[in-house]
Amino acid sequence: MADELTPAATDPAATAAGPEESAEEPIKQRKNGLYPGVSDELAENMKSGWADTELRDLAPIPQAGETAARRSALSARFPGERLVIPAGNLKVRSNDTEYPFRASVEYAYLTGNQTEDGVLVLEPVAGGHEATIYLLPRSDRENGEFWLSGQGELWVGRRHSLTEAEKLYGIPASDVRELAGKLREATGPVRVVRGYDAGIEAALTDKVTAERDEELRVFLSEARLIKDEFEIGELQKAVDSTVRGFEDVVKVLDKAEATSERYIEGTFFLRARVEGNDVGYGSICAAGPHACTLHWVRNDGPVRSGDLLLLDAGVETHTYYTADVTRTLPINGRYSEIQKKIYDAVYDAQEAGIAAVQPGAKYRDFHDAAQRVLAERLVEWGLVEGPVERVLELGLQRRWTLHGTGHMLGMDVHDCAAARTETYVEGVLEPGMVLTVEPGLYFQADDLTVPEEYRGIGVRIEDDILVTEDGNRNMSAGLPRRSDEVESWMAALKG
């Protein structure tokens, strides 16, 4: 990584902090000796000789209509109040390198913009709100910021001008470096989405309360419970790419056997980066007994013929919508008798769960349906004493089923997490909701309450289900689920 002219770690021009931080700061720092080796002649030379690169024929982003409608709904919920929704800031990974930036879901949902330091502000006016998106403008060539700042465009790439941003997002744009000062001087009720931008929150310290801010966060979480057509389309893109990623993995299982679970992780990640923005969460590439660890993301274990591979992974699109799919695959292409027995039980439970996903059904119904099937099998196999009603009442099946059977899906893999209990887990399913159905059975390697042949086997099957007007649609039906179909699919891919 180049570092010859890397500036001091403090880079005011790249943050959205206070009004005292001027765009002139980089050149002042140079004159104060913080940028050694930069002569006045070189600084003057770097000011000129640059072509005009303003983009003048920009079309609005595809979801501009949807983001405008979302802002209108937000405006109607909080009339007369100033609403502040930050994107967030870069976070240091090590020394002078940062983690890849991902804007806050609330901000991206309302704007479609994904750049660091951005802030959406809805100012109350008669009849509603006026929205402004506050962003860093193009790097200044006159004061040297574009090449002397660590976040200048020479180092990290071109960013859109404020004029370009207005065309793309359909929102008036202003310089974010002026925002903190404006917020300090503002009067009237205000709410902010917390946890993303400490500088913005500091400017509002005496103007906000945790309770009121939480109401804003909850509203924005519940607003995402029902997806619009754009969101459903993006989720389907994510799922389709994920299906191709699973196919990629099956084709290289022999190479994974020669290396480790990391080969599987890297193979899927390649598909996610080529077709999308990233993986939607840390891929779980759990071979053998690692499948019994629910969030196994170390992915450093061996891949052995005869074992199962539990692959839980999802591609995230460029608009942040993620798939979340799990298949449990026989590494050698064929389930053993005991593996198939356990797999088929989970498949039957998932079938019951998916069938329970219907408009008007209670959210908990699909979980209850799947758990009942698994409890019945555990009783049938003699692993727990019946009757089934007793097992369910006491939750005895949970030693081996462990987790809930699904969750809402969207821009977060566990979407709508801040929604109130009465509108989510105690709510009713409606058309446009997208959720996972993912029952599992996990027999830990050291579980002495089950026969030895069960130990170390973990099975989960997960699909992404859209609630429709007349039932549901399995968005990830492109991946086979039934055990015999999985074997045939794997054989065809291995060719």
C-alpha positions as CSV (number, residue, x, y, z in Angstrom):
1,M,0.0,0.0,0.0
2,A,1.4,3.4,-1.0
3,D,2.3,5.7,1.9
4,E,4.9,8.2,0.7
5,L,2.6,11.2,1.2
6,T,0.2,9.8,3.6
7,P,-1.0,12.7,5.8
8,A,-1.3,12.8,9.6
9,A,-3.9,10.4,11.0
10,T,-6.3,13.3,11.9
11,D,-8.2,14.3,8.8
12,P,-10.8,16.9,9.6
13,A,-11.7,17.3,5.9
14,A,-13.0,13.7,5.9
15,T,-15.3,13.9,8.8
16,A,-18.6,15.5,9.6
17,A,-17.6,17.1,12.9
18,G,-17.9,20.8,13.9
19,P,-18.1,24.0,12.0
20,E,-14.7,25.1,13.2
21,E,-13.1,22.5,10.9
22,S,-12.4,24.3,7.7
23,A,-11.7,23.0,4.3
24,E,-8.5,25.1,4.5
25,E,-7.1,22.8,7.2
26,P,-5.0,20.5,5.0
27,I,-2.9,23.3,3.6
28,K,-2.5,24.9,7.1
29,Q,-1.2,21.5,8.3
30,R,1.3,21.4,5.4
31,K,2.7,24.8,6.3
32,N,3.0,23.7,9.9
33,G,5.3,20.9,8.9
34,L,2.8,18.0,9.1
35,Y,3.3,17.2,5.5
36,P,7.1,17.0,5.1
37,G,8.7,17.2,1.7
38,V,5.8,19.2,0.1
39,S,7.3,22.4,-1.3
40,D,5.3,25.6,-2.0
41,E,6.0,25.1,-5.7
42,L,4.6,21.6,-5.7
43,A,1.6,22.7,-3.8
44,E,1.0,25.5,-6.3
45,N,1.5,23.1,-9.3
46,M,-1.1,20.7,-7.9
47,K,-3.8,23.3,-8.0
48,S,-4.1,23.6,-11.7
49,G,-4.1,21.6,-15.0
50,W,-7.0,19.3,-14.1
51,A,-9.9,18.5,-16.5
52,D,-13.5,19.3,-15.7
53,T,-15.0,15.9,-14.7
54,E,-18.5,17.0,-13.6
55,L,-21.1,14.4,-14.6
56,R,-24.0,16.2,-16.3
57,D,-26.2,13.4,-17.7
58,L,-27.0,11.5,-14.6
59,A,-30.4,9.7,-14.1
60,P,-32.0,9.2,-10.7
61,I,-31.2,5.9,-9.0
62,P,-33.7,3.2,-9.7
63,Q,-35.3,3.3,-6.2
64,A,-35.6,7.1,-6.1
65,G,-39.4,6.9,-6.2
66,E,-39.4,4.4,-3.3
67,T,-37.0,6.3,-1.1
68,A,-39.2,9.5,-1.6
69,A,-42.3,7.5,-0.5
70,R,-40.4,6.2,2.5
71,R,-39.4,9.8,3.5
72,S,-43.0,10.9,3.1
73,A,-44.2,8.2,5.5
74,L,-41.5,9.2,8.0
75,S,-42.6,12.8,7.7
76,A,-46.2,12.0,8.3
77,R,-45.3,10.0,11.5
78,F,-43.3,12.9,13.1
79,P,-44.9,16.2,12.0
80,G,-43.2,19.4,13.2
81,E,-40.0,17.7,14.3
82,R,-36.5,17.8,12.9
83,L,-35.3,14.3,12.0
84,V,-31.6,13.5,11.7
85,I,-30.5,10.2,10.1
86,P,-26.7,9.7,9.8
87,A,-24.9,7.2,7.5
88,G,-22.0,6.7,9.9
89,N,-18.3,7.2,9.7
90,L,-15.3,5.1,8.7
91,K,-13.9,2.9,11.4
92,V,-10.2,2.2,11.9
93,R,-9.2,-1.4,11.3
94,S,-5.5,-0.9,12.1
95,N,-3.4,2.2,12.3
96,D,-4.2,4.1,9.1
97,T,-6.4,1.6,7.4
98,E,-10.2,1.4,7.7
99,Y,-12.8,-1.3,7.5
100,P,-14.9,-1.2,4.3
101,F,-17.7,1.2,4.9
102,R,-21.4,0.2,5.0
103,A,-23.9,3.0,5.5
104,S,-26.5,2.6,8.3
105,V,-29.6,0.7,7.1
106,E,-31.9,3.6,8.1
107,Y,-29.9,6.1,6.1
108,A,-29.6,3.9,3.0
109,Y,-33.3,2.9,3.2
110,L,-34.4,6.6,3.1
111,T,-31.9,7.9,0.5
112,G,-30.3,5.1,-1.5
113,N,-26.9,6.8,-0.8
114,Q,-24.1,4.7,0.7
115,T,-21.2,7.1,1.4
116,E,-19.6,7.7,4.7
117,D,-20.3,10.8,6.7
118,G,-23.6,11.4,5.0
119,V,-26.6,12.7,7.0
120,L,-30.2,13.0,6.0
121,V,-32.1,15.8,7.7
122,L,-35.8,16.4,7.4
123,E,-36.6,20.0,8.4
124,P,-40.2,20.6,9.5
125,V,-42.1,23.0,7.3
126,A,-45.8,23.8,6.8
127,G,-47.4,20.7,5.5
128,G,-44.6,18.3,6.1
129,H,-40.8,18.3,5.9
130,E,-38.0,19.5,3.5
131,A,-35.3,16.9,3.1
132,T,-31.6,17.7,2.7
133,I,-28.8,15.2,2.2
134,Y,-25.6,16.4,3.7
135,L,-22.5,15.0,2.1
136,L,-18.8,15.7,1.6
137,P,-18.4,17.6,-1.7
138,R,-15.7,16.9,-4.3
139,S,-12.2,17.2,-2.9
140,D,-10.9,20.8,-3.1
141,R,-8.0,21.2,-5.6
142,E,-7.2,24.8,-4.4
143,N,-6.3,24.0,-0.9
144,G,-4.7,20.6,-1.6
145,E,-7.3,18.5,0.2
146,F,-7.7,16.1,-2.8
147,W,-4.1,14.9,-2.5
148,L,-2.9,15.9,1.0
149,S,-5.9,14.4,2.9
150,G,-6.0,10.7,3.6
151,Q,-9.6,10.7,2.4
152,G,-8.9,13.0,-0.6
153,E,-10.0,11.8,-3.9
154,L,-6.4,11.0,-5.1
155,W,-6.1,8.4,-2.4
156,V,-9.6,6.9,-2.2
157,G,-11.3,7.8,-5.4
158,R,-13.7,10.3,-6.9
159,R,-16.9,11.1,-5.0
160,H,-20.0,12.8,-6.4
161,S,-20.4,16.5,-6.4
162,L,-23.3,17.9,-4.5
163,T,-25.0,18.8,-7.8
164,E,-24.5,15.2,-9.0
165,A,-25.9,13.9,-5.7
166,E,-29.0,16.0,-6.1
167,K,-29.7,14.4,-9.5
168,L,-29.0,10.9,-8.3
169,Y,-31.0,10.9,-5.1
170,G,-33.7,13.5,-5.8
171,I,-32.8,15.4,-2.6
172,P,-31.2,18.9,-2.3
173,A,-27.6,18.4,-1.2
174,S,-25.4,20.5,1.1
175,D,-21.9,20.3,2.6
176,V,-21.9,18.1,5.6
177,R,-19.0,20.0,7.2
178,E,-21.5,22.8,7.9
179,L,-24.2,20.6,9.5
180,A,-23.0,20.2,13.1
181,G,-23.0,24.0,13.5
182,K,-26.5,24.3,12.1
183,L,-27.7,21.6,14.4
184,R,-26.2,23.3,17.5
185,E,-28.0,26.5,16.6
186,A,-31.3,24.8,15.7
187,T,-34.4,25.1,17.9
188,G,-37.5,23.0,18.2
189,P,-38.0,19.3,18.7
190,V,-35.5,17.0,17.1
191,R,-34.8,13.2,16.9
192,V,-31.7,11.4,15.8
193,V,-30.9,7.8,14.9
194,R,-28.2,7.0,17.4
195,G,-25.1,4.9,17.2
196,Y,-23.6,6.0,13.9
197,D,-22.1,9.4,14.1
198,A,-20.7,10.7,17.4
199,G,-20.0,14.2,16.0
200,I,-23.6,14.7,15.0
201,E,-24.9,13.3,18.3
202,A,-22.6,15.7,20.2
203,A,-24.1,18.6,18.3
204,L,-27.5,17.5,19.6
205,T,-26.6,16.6,23.1
206,D,-29.0,19.0,24.8
207,K,-31.8,18.7,22.3
208,V,-32.7,15.0,22.2
209,T,-33.7,12.2,24.6
210,A,-33.1,8.5,24.4
211,E,-36.7,7.7,24.6
212,R,-37.7,9.9,21.7
213,D,-34.8,8.8,19.6
214,E,-35.8,5.2,20.2
215,E,-39.2,5.9,18.8
216,L,-37.6,7.0,15.6
217,R,-35.5,3.9,15.3
218,V,-38.4,1.6,16.0
219,F,-40.6,3.3,13.4
220,L,-37.9,2.9,10.7
221,S,-37.5,-0.7,11.7
222,E,-41.2,-1.4,11.5
223,A,-41.4,0.4,8.2
224,R,-39.3,-2.3,6.7
225,L,-41.6,-5.2,7.7
226,I,-43.4,-5.0,4.4
227,K,-41.3,-4.8,1.3
228,D,-42.1,-2.8,-1.7
229,E,-41.7,-4.1,-5.3
230,F,-38.2,-2.7,-5.6
231,E,-37.1,-4.4,-2.4
232,I,-38.6,-7.8,-3.4
233,G,-36.8,-7.5,-6.7
234,E,-33.5,-6.9,-5.0
235,L,-34.0,-9.7,-2.6
236,Q,-34.7,-12.0,-5.5
237,K,-31.4,-10.9,-7.1
238,A,-29.6,-11.7,-3.9
239,V,-31.2,-15.1,-3.7
240,D,-30.4,-15.9,-7.4
241,S,-26.7,-15.0,-6.9
242,T,-26.7,-17.1,-3.7
243,V,-28.0,-20.1,-5.7
244,R,-25.1,-19.7,-8.1
245,G,-22.7,-19.4,-5.1
246,F,-23.9,-22.7,-3.7
247,E,-23.3,-24.3,-7.1
248,D,-19.8,-22.9,-7.2
249,V,-19.1,-24.5,-3.8
250,V,-20.3,-27.9,-4.9
251,K,-18.1,-27.8,-7.9
252,V,-14.9,-27.3,-5.8
253,L,-15.6,-29.6,-2.8
254,D,-12.7,-31.8,-3.9
255,K,-10.4,-28.8,-3.5
256,A,-11.9,-27.9,-0.2
257,E,-11.1,-31.5,1.0
258,A,-7.5,-30.8,0.1
259,T,-7.4,-27.5,2.1
260,S,-10.1,-26.5,4.6
261,E,-13.5,-24.8,5.1
262,R,-11.7,-21.6,4.1
263,Y,-11.8,-22.8,0.4
264,I,-15.6,-23.0,0.6
265,E,-15.7,-19.5,2.2
266,G,-13.5,-18.0,-0.4
267,T,-15.4,-19.6,-3.3
268,F,-18.7,-18.2,-2.1
269,F,-17.2,-14.8,-1.4
270,L,-16.0,-14.6,-5.0
271,R,-19.5,-14.9,-6.2
272,A,-20.7,-12.3,-3.7
273,R,-18.1,-9.8,-4.8
274,V,-18.5,-10.4,-8.5
275,E,-22.3,-10.2,-8.6
276,G,-23.1,-8.1,-5.5
277,N,-21.6,-5.8,-2.9
278,D,-20.5,-8.4,-0.3
279,V,-21.7,-11.3,1.7
280,G,-24.7,-10.3,3.8
281,Y,-23.1,-11.8,6.9
282,G,-20.2,-14.0,7.8
283,S,-20.5,-17.2,5.8
284,I,-21.0,-20.3,7.9
285,C,-19.0,-23.1,6.2
286,A,-19.3,-25.8,8.8
287,A,-18.1,-29.3,8.0
288,G,-18.5,-32.3,10.2
289,P,-19.2,-31.5,13.9
290,H,-18.7,-27.8,13.3
291,A,-22.3,-27.9,11.9
292,C,-23.5,-28.2,15.5
293,T,-22.0,-24.7,16.2
294,L,-24.8,-22.3,15.1
295,H,-22.6,-19.4,14.1
296,W,-19.4,-21.2,13.1
297,V,-17.6,-18.5,11.1
298,R,-14.0,-19.4,11.8
299,N,-14.1,-21.7,8.8
300,D,-10.7,-23.2,9.5
301,G,-11.6,-26.9,9.9
302,P,-11.1,-29.9,7.7
303,V,-13.5,-31.0,5.0
304,R,-13.8,-34.7,4.9
305,S,-15.5,-37.2,2.7
306,G,-18.3,-38.9,4.6
307,D,-19.1,-35.8,6.7
308,L,-21.8,-33.2,6.1
309,L,-21.2,-29.6,5.1
310,L,-23.7,-27.1,6.6
311,L,-23.4,-24.0,4.3
312,D,-25.3,-20.9,5.6
313,A,-24.5,-18.0,3.3
314,G,-26.0,-15.1,1.4
315,V,-25.0,-12.6,-1.3
316,E,-25.7,-8.9,-0.5
317,T,-26.7,-6.8,-3.5
318,H,-25.3,-3.4,-4.3
319,T,-28.3,-1.9,-2.6
320,Y,-27.7,-3.8,0.6
321,Y,-30.5,-6.5,0.3
322,T,-29.2,-9.9,1.4
323,A,-30.2,-13.5,0.9
324,D,-29.9,-16.0,3.8
325,V,-29.9,-19.6,2.6
326,T,-28.7,-22.8,4.2
327,R,-28.2,-26.3,2.8
328,T,-26.6,-29.3,4.5
329,L,-24.7,-31.3,1.8
330,P,-23.0,-34.7,1.9
331,I,-19.4,-33.9,1.0
332,N,-19.0,-37.1,-1.0
333,G,-22.4,-36.6,-2.7
334,R,-24.3,-39.2,-0.8
335,Y,-26.0,-39.1,2.6
336,S,-25.4,-42.0,4.9
337,E,-28.4,-43.8,6.4
338,I,-28.2,-41.9,9.7
339,Q,-27.5,-38.6,7.9
340,K,-30.5,-39.0,5.7
341,K,-32.7,-39.9,8.6
342,I,-31.9,-36.7,10.4
343,Y,-31.9,-34.6,7.2
344,D,-35.3,-35.9,6.2
345,A,-36.7,-35.0,9.6
346,V,-35.5,-31.5,9.2
347,Y,-36.9,-31.3,5.7
348,D,-40.3,-32.5,6.9
349,A,-40.2,-29.8,9.6
350,Q,-39.3,-27.1,7.1
351,E,-42.2,-28.3,4.8
352,A,-44.6,-27.8,7.7
353,G,-43.1,-24.4,8.5
354,I,-43.3,-23.1,5.0
355,A,-46.9,-24.3,4.7
356,A,-47.8,-22.2,7.7
357,V,-46.5,-19.0,6.1
358,Q,-49.8,-17.5,5.0
359,P,-51.3,-14.0,5.0
360,G,-53.2,-13.6,8.2
361,A,-51.4,-16.3,10.0
362,K,-49.6,-15.5,13.3
363,Y,-45.9,-14.9,12.9
364,R,-45.2,-17.7,15.4
365,D,-47.2,-20.3,13.5
366,F,-44.4,-21.4,11.2
367,H,-42.0,-21.9,14.1
368,D,-44.6,-23.9,16.1
369,A,-45.4,-26.1,13.0
370,A,-41.7,-26.9,12.5
371,Q,-41.0,-27.6,16.1
372,R,-43.9,-30.0,16.4
373,V,-42.5,-32.1,13.6
374,L,-39.1,-32.2,15.1
375,A,-40.5,-33.1,18.6
376,E,-42.5,-35.9,17.0
377,R,-39.3,-37.4,15.5
378,L,-37.3,-37.0,18.7
379,V,-40.0,-38.9,20.5
380,E,-40.3,-41.5,17.8
381,W,-36.5,-42.1,17.9
382,G,-36.6,-42.5,21.7
383,L,-34.4,-39.5,22.4
384,V,-36.9,-37.8,24.6
385,E,-39.9,-39.2,26.5
386,G,-43.4,-38.3,25.1
387,P,-46.1,-37.5,24.6
388,V,-45.3,-34.8,22.1
389,E,-47.5,-32.2,23.8
390,R,-45.5,-32.7,27.0
391,V,-42.2,-32.2,25.1
392,L,-43.4,-29.0,23.5
393,E,-44.9,-27.6,26.7
394,L,-41.6,-28.1,28.5
395,G,-39.5,-27.2,25.5
396,L,-37.5,-30.5,25.8
397,Q,-36.9,-30.6,22.1
398,R,-34.8,-27.4,22.3
399,R,-31.7,-29.4,23.5
400,W,-31.4,-30.4,19.8
401,T,-33.4,-27.8,17.9
402,L,-31.7,-24.8,19.7
403,H,-32.9,-21.8,17.8
404,G,-36.0,-20.1,16.4
405,T,-37.2,-21.2,13.1
406,G,-36.8,-17.9,11.2
407,H,-36.6,-14.2,11.1
408,M,-37.5,-11.2,8.9
409,L,-35.1,-10.6,6.0
410,G,-34.1,-7.4,4.1
411,M,-31.3,-4.9,4.3
412,D,-30.2,-6.6,7.5
413,V,-30.0,-10.3,7.6
414,H,-32.0,-10.1,10.8
415,D,-34.1,-7.3,9.5
416,C,-36.6,-5.1,11.5
417,A,-34.8,-6.1,14.8
418,A,-35.9,-2.9,16.6
419,A,-39.6,-3.5,15.8
420,R,-41.9,-3.8,18.8
421,T,-42.8,-7.4,19.9
422,E,-46.5,-6.8,19.2
423,T,-45.8,-5.9,15.6
424,Y,-43.2,-8.6,14.9
425,V,-43.0,-11.8,16.8
426,E,-46.5,-11.5,18.1
427,G,-47.8,-9.9,14.9
428,V,-49.6,-11.3,11.9
429,L,-48.1,-12.1,8.5
430,E,-49.0,-9.7,5.6
431,P,-48.3,-9.8,1.9
432,G,-44.9,-8.3,1.1
433,M,-43.1,-9.7,4.2
434,V,-40.0,-11.8,3.5
435,L,-38.8,-14.2,6.2
436,T,-36.6,-17.2,6.5
437,V,-37.8,-20.7,7.5
438,E,-34.8,-22.6,8.9
439,P,-35.4,-25.5,11.3
440,G,-32.5,-27.6,12.4
441,L,-31.3,-30.6,14.5
442,Y,-27.9,-30.5,16.1
443,F,-26.4,-33.4,18.0
444,Q,-23.3,-32.2,19.7
445,A,-20.2,-34.4,19.5
446,D,-20.1,-34.7,23.3
447,D,-23.8,-35.3,23.8
448,L,-24.0,-38.6,25.8
449,T,-27.8,-38.5,25.8
450,V,-28.0,-39.7,22.2
451,P,-26.6,-42.8,20.5
452,E,-23.0,-42.4,19.2
453,E,-24.1,-42.6,15.6
454,Y,-26.0,-39.3,16.0
455,R,-23.1,-37.4,17.6
456,G,-21.5,-34.7,15.6
457,I,-24.3,-34.4,13.0
458,G,-25.9,-31.0,12.5
459,V,-28.5,-30.3,9.8
460,R,-30.2,-27.0,8.9
461,I,-32.3,-26.2,5.8
462,E,-33.2,-22.6,5.2
463,D,-35.1,-20.8,2.5
464,D,-36.3,-17.2,1.9
465,I,-40.0,-17.0,1.8
466,L,-42.2,-14.2,0.4
467,V,-45.7,-13.8,1.8
468,T,-48.1,-13.4,-1.1
469,E,-51.7,-12.5,-1.4
470,D,-52.7,-16.1,-1.6
471,G,-50.0,-17.9,0.3
472,N,-46.2,-17.8,-0.2
473,R,-43.4,-18.0,-2.7
474,N,-40.1,-19.8,-2.0
475,M,-37.6,-17.3,-3.4
476,S,-34.8,-19.8,-3.1
477,A,-36.5,-22.7,-4.7
478,G,-33.7,-22.8,-7.3
479,L,-31.8,-24.9,-4.8
480,P,-33.0,-28.4,-4.3
481,R,-34.1,-29.4,-0.7
482,R,-35.3,-33.0,-0.7
483,S,-32.4,-35.4,0.1
484,D,-32.6,-37.4,-3.2
485,E,-32.8,-34.2,-5.2
486,V,-29.8,-32.8,-3.4
487,E,-27.8,-35.9,-4.3
488,S,-28.9,-35.7,-8.0
489,W,-28.1,-32.0,-8.2
490,M,-24.6,-32.5,-6.7
491,A,-23.9,-35.4,-9.0
492,A,-24.8,-33.3,-12.0
493,L,-22.6,-30.4,-10.9
494,K,-19.6,-32.6,-10.3
495,G,-20.2,-34.0,-13.7
